Amino acid sequence: MASPSPNAVAAAPSAAPAKPSPRPSIWRTVLRDKIGMFGAVLVTLMLGAALLAQWIAPRNPTQINGRDRLQGPSATYLLGTDELGRDLLSRALYGAQVSLTVSITVVTFAALIGISIGVASGYFRGILDGVSMRVMDVLFAFPTILLALAVVSTLGTDTRNLIIALTIVYVPTFARISRGAAMSVSREVYVEAAKSVGVGHLRILLRYVLPNITAPIAVQITISLAYAILVESSLSYLGLGVQPPAASWGSMLASGKVHMERSLWPSLVPGMFIVITVLGFNLLGDALRDSLDPRLRAAMR
């Protein structure tokens, strides 16, 4: 079979037309999607509540008022009080700070580590791919909550160790997704052409591979944020997350369940905040998936 001329090969990378950034059309698609828009609004509200908690919270979240224990919603306490008379709205707002800070930090670190491992494995393959993926398989063998419990129990119960545990839990997911996407992209003609003319591996990864695997990663980030909130709340519920008297949705649920016969509000309020936040991230993730999938985007036109 005749080999392509050197001039044709050399021109291959530059001949490919520059693709315009997909962001404007992606966000237009999300904004046109009523469900996705609703999810974006929920996420924005929760992020705003977390960022502005110290200014919009009506009371000190750790202030104890023994005379006002287990009260329902009123003009004084908009969402009621817990078993120690602490304002539930204030504690829920500060709990949003904890849950969102932990989940965003965890997903950021897990994405950076997992994507680095996955892209390197999918692009270079060989021994690196074999060793790194076997390690990921070992981590995948454990259920998420069980692995997080094991790490937190070993390292100790504080916020830093909680972040480390959840990061370890979510690294394999990002590694697997980015590996598969990078392996597919690395087989494309433009990548092979770039290799043939001596373009460096780092430049190929940054210019050709990473920009073309952002779609599945973006969707996975939103989904992982939702699940990280659930896992963090679960660990706090079991007493292995953020420790009292700091406000945390999980610990609020744990303390409220004991008093459910007298008042539902100590359990209902944090549960409501968890549901709203997780629902928002899931709806936003679905909208991003639809807008980033070329087949779905073509069907919507």
C-alpha positions in Angstrom: 0.0 0.0 0.0 1.4 3.4 -1.0 2.5 5.5 2.0 1.3 9.2 2.1 3.7 11.8 1.0 5.7 13.6 3.7 4.0 16.9 2.7 0.6 15.5 3.2 1.5 14.0 6.6 3.1 17.3 7.7 0.0 19.2 6.7 -2.4 16.9 8.5 -2.4 18.6 11.9 -2.6 22.1 10.6 -5.1 21.2 7.9 -7.8 20.2 10.4 -10.0 23.2 10.8 -10.0 24.7 14.3 -13.2 23.8 16.1 -15.1 26.6 17.7 -15.6 26.4 21.4 -18.8 24.4 22.1 -19.6 26.3 25.3 -22.1 28.8 23.9 -24.2 26.2 22.2 -23.9 23.9 25.2 -25.2 26.5 27.6 -27.9 27.6 25.2 -29.1 24.0 25.1 -29.1 23.8 28.9 -31.0 27.1 29.2 -33.6 25.8 26.7 -34.0 22.6 28.7 -36.5 23.5 31.4 -35.4 20.6 33.6 -31.8 21.5 33.2 -32.6 25.1 33.9 -34.4 24.1 37.1 -31.4 22.1 38.2 -29.1 25.0 37.5 -31.3 27.3 39.6 -31.3 24.8 42.5 -27.5 24.5 42.4 -27.1 28.3 42.2 -29.4 28.7 45.2 -27.5 26.2 47.3 -24.2 27.6 46.3 -25.4 31.1 47.2 -26.7 29.9 50.5 -23.4 28.3 51.3 -21.4 31.4 50.3 -23.6 33.9 52.1 -24.4 31.7 55.2 -22.7 34.0 57.7 -24.7 37.0 56.4 -28.1 35.5 55.8 -28.3 33.0 58.7 -30.7 34.6 61.2 -28.8 33.2 64.3 -25.6 31.7 65.5 -25.8 28.0 64.5 -24.2 26.8 67.7 -26.2 29.0 70.1 -28.1 26.9 72.6 -31.5 28.1 73.8 -32.8 25.5 76.3 -36.3 27.1 76.6 -36.9 26.8 72.8 -36.2 23.1 72.4 -37.9 21.3 69.5 -40.1 24.2 68.4 -41.8 24.2 65.0 -41.6 27.0 62.5 -42.5 30.4 63.8 -41.7 34.1 63.2 -38.8 33.7 65.6 -37.4 30.4 64.2 -38.4 30.1 60.5 -37.8 26.4 60.3 -38.0 25.5 64.0 -35.3 24.4 66.5 -33.5 21.2 67.4 -33.2 19.4 70.7 -30.9 22.0 72.1 -32.9 25.0 70.9 -30.5 25.9 68.1 -32.0 27.5 65.0 -32.4 24.8 62.3 -32.3 27.3 59.3 -29.0 28.7 60.5 -27.6 25.3 61.0 -28.8 24.1 57.6 -27.2 27.1 55.9 -23.9 26.5 57.6 -24.3 22.8 56.9 -24.4 23.7 53.2 -21.0 25.3 53.6 -19.6 22.1 55.0 -21.2 19.7 52.5 -20.5 21.8 49.4 -17.0 22.6 50.5 -16.2 19.0 51.1 -17.8 17.7 47.9 -16.3 20.4 45.6 -12.9 19.9 47.2 -13.1 16.1 46.9 -14.3 16.1 43.3 -11.7 18.7 42.3 -8.8 16.6 43.7 -10.3 13.3 42.5 -10.8 14.7 39.0 -7.2 16.1 38.8 -5.7 12.8 40.0 -8.0 10.5 38.2 -7.9 12.3 34.9 -4.1 12.4 35.0 -3.9 8.7 35.6 -6.6 7.8 33.1 -5.2 10.0 30.3 -1.7 8.8 30.8 -2.9 5.2 30.8 -5.1 5.5 27.8 -2.5 7.4 25.7 0.7 5.6 26.6 -0.8 2.2 27.5 1.7 -0.6 28.1 3.0 -1.3 31.6 1.7 2.0 33.0 -1.8 1.2 31.8 -1.7 -2.3 33.3 -0.4 -1.3 36.7 -2.5 1.8 37.2 -5.8 0.1 36.1 -5.1 -2.9 38.3 -4.9 -0.5 41.3 -8.1 1.2 40.2 -9.7 -2.3 39.9 -8.8 -3.0 43.5 -10.3 0.2 44.7 -13.4 -0.5 42.6 -13.8 -3.9 44.3 -14.9 -2.1 47.5 -18.4 -0.5 47.8 -18.1 3.3 48.0 -19.4 3.8 51.5 -17.4 0.8 52.8 -14.1 2.1 51.4 -14.8 5.6 52.7 -15.6 4.1 56.2 -12.3 2.1 56.2 -10.2 5.1 55.2 -11.9 7.5 57.7 -11.7 4.9 60.5 -8.0 4.4 59.8 -7.0 8.1 59.5 -9.4 9.6 62.1 -12.6 11.6 62.1 -12.0 15.2 61.0 -12.7 17.2 57.9 -9.3 16.7 56.3 -9.4 13.0 56.6 -12.9 12.9 55.3 -11.7 14.8 52.2 -8.8 12.3 51.8 -11.1 9.3 52.1 -13.7 10.6 49.6 -10.9 11.6 47.2 -9.6 8.0 47.2 -13.1 6.8 46.6 -13.7 8.9 43.5 -10.3 8.7 41.8 -11.0 5.4 40.1 -14.2 6.6 38.5 -12.5 9.6 36.9 -9.5 7.4 35.9 -11.7 4.8 34.2 -13.8 7.4 32.3 -10.8 9.5 31.2 -8.8 6.4 30.2 -11.5 5.1 27.9 -12.1 8.5 26.3 -8.3 9.1 25.9 -7.8 5.7 24.4 -10.5 6.4 21.8 -9.2 9.9 20.9 -5.6 8.6 20.7 -6.6 6.4 17.8 -7.9 9.3 15.7 -6.2 10.2 12.5 -5.2 13.7 13.6 -3.4 12.3 16.7 -1.5 9.8 14.6 -0.6 12.5 12.1 0.7 14.7 14.9 2.9 11.8 16.2 4.3 11.2 12.7 5.6 14.7 12.4 7.3 14.7 15.8 4.8 16.6 17.9 5.7 16.0 21.6 3.5 13.9 23.7 2.7 16.7 26.2 1.5 19.0 23.4 -0.6 16.2 21.9 -2.3 15.5 25.2 -3.0 19.2 25.9 -4.0 20.2 22.4 -5.7 17.1 21.0 -6.6 14.6 23.7 -7.8 16.6 26.7 -10.1 19.1 24.7 -11.9 16.1 23.1 -12.7 14.2 26.4 -14.2 17.1 28.3 -17.8 16.0 27.6 -17.9 12.8 29.6 -15.7 14.3 32.3 -18.0 17.4 32.7 -21.1 15.1 33.2 -19.2 12.9 35.6 -18.2 15.9 37.7 -21.8 17.0 38.3 -22.9 13.4 39.1 -19.9 13.0 41.5 -20.7 16.2 43.3 -24.2 14.8 44.0 -22.9 11.5 45.3 -20.1 13.1 47.3 -22.7 15.1 49.2 -24.6 11.9 49.9 -21.5 10.0 51.1 -20.4 13.0 53.2 -23.8 13.2 54.8 -23.8 9.4 55.4 -20.4 9.5 57.1 -21.5 12.5 59.3 -24.7 10.7 60.1 -22.5 7.8 61.4 -20.3 10.1 63.4 -17.3 9.8 61.1 -17.6 13.1 59.3 -17.6 16.7 60.6 -17.8 16.6 64.3 -20.2 18.6 66.6 -20.9 21.3 67.4 -20.1 22.2 63.8 -23.3 22.1 61.6 -23.5 19.3 59.1 -26.5 17.9 57.4 -25.6 14.3 58.3 -25.1 15.0 61.9 -28.3 17.0 62.0 -30.2 14.0 60.7 -28.5 11.7 63.3 -29.5 13.9 66.2 -32.9 14.6 64.9 -34.0 11.0 64.5 -34.0 10.5 68.2 -36.7 13.2 68.6 -38.9 12.4 65.7 -41.9 11.5 67.9 -41.8 15.0 69.4 -40.8 17.0 66.3 -40.1 16.1 62.6 -38.3 19.4 61.9 -34.8 18.5 63.1 -34.7 15.6 60.6 -36.9 17.2 57.9 -34.9 20.4 57.4 -31.5 18.8 56.7 -33.1 16.1 54.6 -34.8 18.7 52.5 -31.6 20.5 51.9 -29.8 17.3 50.9 -32.6 16.4 48.5 -32.7 19.8 46.9 -28.9 19.9 46.4 -28.6 16.4 45.0 -31.6 16.9 42.8 -30.1 20.1 41.4 -26.8 18.5 40.5 -28.4 15.4 38.9 -30.8 17.5 36.8 -27.9 19.8 35.7 -25.8 16.7 34.9 -28.6 15.2 32.7 -28.9 18.5 30.8 -25.1 18.7 30.3 -25.1 15.1 29.1 -27.9 15.8 26.6 -26.1 19.0 25.3 -22.7 17.3 25.0 -23.9 14.2 23.3 -23.7 14.9 19.5 -26.5 12.4 18.7 -28.9 13.9 21.2 -28.0 17.4 20.1 -28.7 16.5 16.5 -32.0 15.0 17.5 -33.0 18.2 19.4 -32.4 20.5 16.4 
